[in-house]
Amino acid sequence: MRFVSTRDPGQSAGFAEALERGIAPDGGLYVPEEWPVCAVAALEGALAPLAAQLLAPFAAGSALAGALPAVATEAFSFDAPLVPLAAGARVSVLELFHGPTAAFKDFGARFLAASLARLRPPGARPLTILVATSGDTGGAVAAAFHRRPGFEVAVLYPEGLVSPTQERQLTCWDGNVRAFAVRGTFDDCQRLVKEAFADRELRAQRELSSANSINIGRLLPQAVYYAAASVAIWRAHGEAASFVIPSGNLGNAVACVWARRMGLPIASIVLAHNANRSVPEFLRTGMWRPRPSLATLASAMDVGNPSNLERLRALFPGIEPLRSAIEADAVDDEQIRERIRTDFARYGRVWCPHTATAAEVYARLPPERRRAGRWVIVATAHAAKFRETVEPLIGRSVALPPSLADLLARPAHREEIAAELTALRRVLE
């Protein structure tokens, strides 16, 4: 299997090489050159063996092919339960927050770390992992690579634009993980990472890779839980599943699209955005107008120029094919607050602000459409990561998962930098 750049199909790499590079030499994102179609009836039910099956064609012929079952076992060591929203309901919640940092990004981050650890030759100079985060990615990547020999991690997050709990989770590390509070937005953090990859001076000093969803090692394993959920619904009800996905940088959405492309029984894919509505407006107007990101309650989705749109446009050239593949809607902060209140009162569910955007977009669907399908609301983070927002809305405290409580008890370490490549280069040097 080869992976080609979204910008130049002549730029290609094998699976292992694409993981280590993170981004293609021309600045494009790697996508599969061809699409394997899985035999749905033969897929395993448990996440780890299913991951090994589903991803085997992508790793075929690479240095990771033989290690894939072990990598999958290490990465998928916790569940992604599919829980009915109410008894007899045609909508379920896919809970992706049971990992060590209580967010869906634990799956991809752990897969990438386990893969890269097996690819590094003994005695090689350290690989520097650059990661821009709007909240959850940085914590997941830091946890996955913390104290792994041969790796150094630089986490860039927008100062003052993540929740206090998220910031503690980003800055509680030591050793090979450093956290940088960037005086700017997430888009500035993401721009710095891309500029670093393009900087010859920095690349001569350090071997760089990325752990954002621009890296296929983060993105491909996220297709696994969509496969597991859709197969479970197909076997139980004989119907294809439709997903409503909280969306920011679009990695999680692309993973679902890729799962459907591989033959999984997935019907509609609906993206739920916050007030950063570049993607919904693009689908409505056909004109792509990226813009500076806005700060919202759903901070991990505060992305005005999502990187993974490039992958979607490579797969669906032209606005009409893209419109037929996905839908998108936008939710403002007051609607997020009201959805958290309403669904706690109605169902006893405590949403994080990101999951609440998906629950709100689901609630907006026409009743006949909701009754006609099997729907899944994707719950991307535990509400405890946003206690400052959620607790006043529901009138009660939100208990911390034990793994999250352990992280928040650690001392914080952070460095503040300007949103300039020279500042990043200086601290990395």
C-alpha positions in Angstrom: 0.0 0.0 0.0 1.3 3.5 -0.9 0.1 6.8 0.4 0.2 9.9 -1.9 0.1 13.6 -1.2 -3.1 15.5 -1.6 -1.2 18.1 -3.7 0.9 15.8 -5.9 0.1 12.1 -6.4 3.7 11.7 -7.6 4.8 12.2 -4.0 4.2 8.9 -2.3 5.4 6.9 0.7 4.8 3.6 2.4 2.8 3.3 5.6 5.8 3.4 8.0 7.4 6.3 6.1 4.2 8.3 6.0 3.8 7.9 9.8 7.3 9.0 10.5 7.1 12.0 8.1 3.7 13.2 9.3 3.3 15.4 6.3 4.3 15.0 2.6 7.4 16.9 1.4 5.3 19.2 -0.7 3.2 20.2 2.3 0.2 18.0 1.3 -1.4 15.3 3.5 -1.0 11.6 2.8 -4.1 9.7 1.6 -4.3 6.1 0.5 -3.5 5.5 -3.1 -6.2 2.8 -3.3 -9.0 1.8 -1.0 -9.4 -1.8 0.3 -12.9 -3.0 0.8 -13.4 -5.0 4.0 -15.5 -8.1 4.4 -18.0 -6.8 7.0 -19.3 -10.2 7.9 -15.8 -11.4 8.9 -14.9 -8.4 11.1 -14.2 -9.0 14.8 -16.3 -7.4 17.4 -13.7 -6.3 19.9 -11.7 -3.2 19.1 -8.1 -4.5 19.1 -8.6 -7.5 16.8 -10.9 -5.5 14.6 -8.2 -2.8 14.3 -5.7 -5.3 13.2 -8.0 -6.6 10.6 -9.2 -3.3 9.3 -5.8 -1.6 9.1 -3.8 -4.6 7.8 -4.2 -3.7 4.1 -2.8 -0.2 4.8 0.3 -1.6 6.6 0.9 -4.4 4.1 4.4 -4.5 2.8 5.7 -2.0 5.5 7.9 -2.5 8.5 4.8 -2.4 10.7 2.9 -5.2 9.0 4.0 -7.9 11.4 3.7 -5.7 14.5 0.2 -4.5 13.7 -1.7 -6.9 16.1 0.6 -5.9 19.0 0.2 -2.2 18.1 -3.6 -2.6 18.1 -3.6 -4.4 21.4 -1.5 -1.6 23.0 -3.6 1.2 21.5 -7.1 -0.2 21.9 -6.9 -1.3 25.5 -10.1 0.4 26.6 -13.7 0.3 25.3 -15.7 2.6 23.1 -19.2 1.5 24.3 -22.3 2.2 22.2 -25.0 3.2 24.7 -28.7 3.8 23.8 -29.8 7.3 24.6 -33.1 6.0 26.0 -34.8 2.6 26.2 -36.0 1.6 22.7 -34.6 4.7 21.1 -33.2 4.7 17.6 -30.3 6.8 18.7 -27.2 5.7 20.6 -24.2 7.5 22.1 -20.7 6.3 21.0 -18.6 7.0 24.2 -15.1 7.7 23.1 -13.9 9.2 26.4 -12.8 6.1 28.4 -9.1 6.4 27.7 -6.3 7.8 29.9 -7.0 11.5 29.0 -10.8 11.1 28.7 -11.0 12.1 25.0 -11.4 10.3 21.7 -7.9 11.3 20.7 -6.4 8.7 23.0 -7.1 6.0 20.4 -5.1 7.6 17.6 -2.4 9.0 19.8 -1.6 5.7 21.4 -1.7 3.9 18.0 0.8 6.4 16.6 3.1 6.2 19.6 3.1 2.4 19.6 3.8 2.4 15.9 6.6 4.9 15.9 8.3 3.2 18.9 8.6 0.0 16.9 10.0 1.9 13.8 12.8 3.8 15.5 16.2 2.1 15.0 18.4 1.7 18.1 20.7 4.7 18.6 18.8 7.0 16.3 18.6 10.6 17.3 15.4 11.6 19.0 12.3 12.2 17.0 10.6 15.5 17.9 6.8 15.3 17.8 5.2 18.7 17.1 1.5 18.9 18.0 -0.8 21.8 17.8 -3.8 21.5 20.1 -7.1 23.3 20.7 -7.6 21.3 23.9 -7.6 17.5 23.8 -5.0 16.4 21.2 -2.1 17.7 23.2 -3.0 15.8 26.3 -3.6 12.6 24.5 -0.3 12.8 22.6 1.6 13.8 25.7 0.2 10.8 27.6 1.0 8.4 24.7 4.6 9.5 24.3 5.5 10.5 27.9 8.8 8.9 28.9 9.1 6.9 25.8 12.8 6.7 24.9 13.8 8.3 21.6 11.0 10.8 21.5 10.6 14.5 22.5 7.2 16.2 22.4 6.4 19.9 21.9 2.7 20.7 22.6 1.5 24.1 21.3 -1.8 25.4 22.6 -3.5 28.8 22.4 -2.9 30.7 25.7 -6.2 31.4 27.5 -8.3 29.6 24.9 -8.6 26.1 26.5 -10.5 25.2 29.6 -8.6 25.3 32.9 -8.9 21.6 33.3 -7.6 21.1 29.7 -4.7 23.4 30.4 -3.7 21.4 33.5 -3.8 18.3 31.4 -1.6 19.8 28.8 1.0 21.1 31.3 1.3 18.3 33.9 4.1 16.5 32.1 7.8 16.4 32.6 10.8 14.7 31.1 10.5 14.5 27.3 7.2 16.5 27.0 7.2 20.3 27.0 4.1 22.5 26.8 4.1 25.9 25.1 1.3 28.5 25.6 1.2 30.4 22.3 0.1 34.0 22.3 -2.5 33.4 19.6 -5.2 31.1 18.4 -5.3 27.4 17.5 -4.9 28.4 13.9 -1.6 30.1 14.9 -0.4 26.9 16.6 -1.3 24.9 13.6 0.5 27.4 11.3 3.6 27.2 13.4 3.7 23.4 13.1 3.4 23.6 9.3 6.0 26.3 9.1 8.4 24.2 11.2 8.1 21.3 8.8 8.9 23.7 5.9 11.9 25.3 7.7 15.2 23.7 6.4 17.2 25.1 9.3 15.1 23.5 11.9 14.8 20.2 10.0 18.5 20.1 9.7 18.8 20.3 13.5 15.9 18.0 14.5 14.1 15.1 13.0 10.4 16.2 13.1 7.1 14.4 12.9 3.5 15.4 13.7 0.9 13.9 15.9 -2.0 16.0 14.8 -4.7 14.3 12.6 -2.7 15.5 9.6 -0.7 12.3 10.4 -2.4 9.2 9.0 -1.1 7.3 12.1 -3.5 9.4 14.1 -6.4 9.4 11.6 -6.6 5.8 10.3 -7.1 4.1 13.8 -10.0 6.5 14.4 -11.9 4.6 11.6 -11.8 1.6 13.9 -14.4 2.7 16.3 -16.7 3.8 13.5 -16.3 0.3 12.0 -17.1 -1.3 15.4 -20.2 0.8 16.0 -21.6 0.4 12.5 -21.0 -3.3 12.5 -22.7 -3.7 15.9 -25.8 -1.8 14.6 -25.8 -3.7 11.4 -25.7 -7.1 13.2 -28.3 -6.1 15.8 -30.8 -4.3 13.5 -29.8 -4.9 9.8 -29.6 -1.2 9.2 -26.7 1.1 8.4 -25.7 3.6 11.0 -25.7 7.4 10.6 -23.3 9.5 12.7 -23.4 13.0 14.1 -19.8 14.1 14.8 -18.5 17.1 16.7 -16.0 18.6 14.2 -13.1 21.0 14.3 -10.0 20.1 12.4 -12.1 17.4 10.6 -9.8 14.4 11.4 -12.6 12.5 13.2 -15.0 13.3 10.4 -12.6 12.1 7.7 -12.0 8.9 9.7 -15.8 8.1 9.5 -15.8 9.0 5.8 -12.8 6.7 5.2 -14.6 3.9 7.1 -17.6 4.2 4.8 -15.3 4.2 1.8 -13.9 0.9 3.0 -17.4 -0.7 2.8 -18.6 -0.3 6.4 -22.4 0.0 6.7 -22.6 3.8 7.3 -25.3 5.9 5.9 -25.4 9.7 6.6 -22.4 11.6 8.1 -23.5 14.9 9.7 -20.8 17.3 11.1 -21.6 19.4 14.1 -19.6 22.6 14.3 -19.6 25.4 16.8 -19.6 29.1 15.9 -16.6 28.4 13.7 -18.8 27.8 10.7 -16.4 27.8 7.7 -17.3 24.2 6.7 -21.1 24.6 7.0 -20.9 27.8 4.9 -18.6 26.1 2.4 -21.2 23.3 1.8 -24.0 25.9 1.6 -22.3 28.4 -0.8 -19.7 26.4 -2.6 -17.1 29.1 -1.7 -14.3 28.2 0.6 -13.5 31.1 3.0 -11.3 30.1 5.9 -11.2 32.6 8.6 -9.6 33.3 12.0 -11.0 31.0 14.7 -13.5 32.2 17.3 -13.3 31.2 21.0 -16.3 29.1 22.1 -17.4 26.8 24.9 -16.5 23.8 22.6 -12.8 25.0 22.6 -11.3 21.8 21.0 -13.4 22.6 17.9 -12.3 26.2 17.6 -10.8 25.9 14.1 -11.4 28.4 11.3 -9.2 26.7 8.7 -9.4 22.9 9.2 -6.4 21.0 7.8 -8.3 17.8 6.9 -10.7 19.6 4.5 -7.8 19.0 2.1 -8.3 15.3 2.4 -12.1 15.6 1.9 -11.6 17.7 -1.2 -9.1 15.2 -2.6 -11.6 12.4 -2.1 -14.6 14.4 -3.4 -13.4 16.9 -6.0 -16.1 19.4 -6.6 -18.8 20.8 -4.3 -21.6 18.5 -5.3 -19.8 15.3 -4.6 -18.8 16.7 -1.3 -22.4 17.7 -0.5 -23.5 14.2 -1.3 -20.9 12.7 1.1 -21.4 14.9 4.2 -23.7 17.4 5.8 -22.8 20.1 8.3 -24.5 22.5 10.7 -23.3 25.1 13.3 -24.3 25.6 16.9 -23.6 28.7 19.0 -22.7 28.9 22.7 -26.2 29.5 24.0 -27.5 26.6 22.1 -24.7 24.4 23.6 -25.7 25.5 27.1 -29.4 24.8 26.5 -28.7 21.4 25.0 -26.6 20.5 28.1 -29.4 21.6 30.4 -32.2 19.9 28.3 -30.6 16.5 27.8 -29.5 16.3 31.4 -33.1 16.9 32.5 -34.6 14.6 29.9 -32.1 11.7 29.8 -29.8 12.2 32.7 -26.8 12.5 30.3 -24.0 14.9 31.1 -22.6 16.2 27.8 -19.3 18.0 27.4 -19.7 21.1 25.2 -18.5 19.2 22.1 -20.9 16.3 22.5 -23.6 18.9 23.1 -23.0 20.4 19.7 -23.7 16.9 18.1 -26.7 16.3 20.3 -28.1 19.7 19.3 -27.6 19.0 15.6 -29.2 15.6 16.0 -32.2 17.2 17.7 -32.6 19.6 14.7 -33.0 16.8 12.2 -36.6 16.4 10.9 -38.5 13.9 13.2 -39.3 11.6 10.2 -35.6 11.4 9.4 -34.7 10.5 13.0 -37.4 7.8 13.0 -36.3 6.4 9.7 -32.6 5.8 10.6 -30.3 4.4 13.2 -28.4 7.3 14.6 -25.3 7.7 16.7 -24.2 10.8 18.6 -20.4 10.8 18.9 -19.4 11.7 22.5 -15.8 12.9 22.1 -14.8 14.0 25.6 -15.8 13.4 29.2 -17.8 16.3 30.7 -15.3 16.4 33.7 -12.8 18.1 31.4 -15.2 21.1 31.2 -16.5 21.2 34.7 -16.3 25.0 34.8 -18.9 25.2 32.0 -21.0 22.1 32.7 -21.6 22.1 36.5 -23.4 25.4 36.7 -25.7 24.3 33.9 -26.8 21.0 35.5 -26.6 22.1 39.1 -24.3 19.3 40.3 -20.7 18.4 40.4 -19.2 16.1 37.7 -17.0 13.4 39.1 -13.5 13.1 37.6 -12.5 9.7 36.1 -9.6 8.3 38.1 -7.1 8.6 35.3 -7.9 12.3 34.8 -7.8 13.0 38.5 -4.3 11.5 38.6 -3.1 13.8 35.8 -4.6 16.9 37.4 -2.9 16.2 40.7 0.6 16.7 39.1 2.4 20.0 39.1 2.1 22.1 36.0 5.0 23.2 33.7 4.6 25.5 30.7 6.5 28.0 28.6 5.0 31.0 26.9 6.0 32.0 23.4 4.9 34.4 20.6 3.1 33.0 17.6 6.2 33.2 15.4 8.4 30.6 13.9 11.5 32.3 15.3 10.1 31.9 18.8 9.4 28.2 18.3 12.8 27.6 16.7 14.5 29.3 19.7 12.8 27.1 22.3 13.4 23.9 20.3 17.1 24.8 19.8 
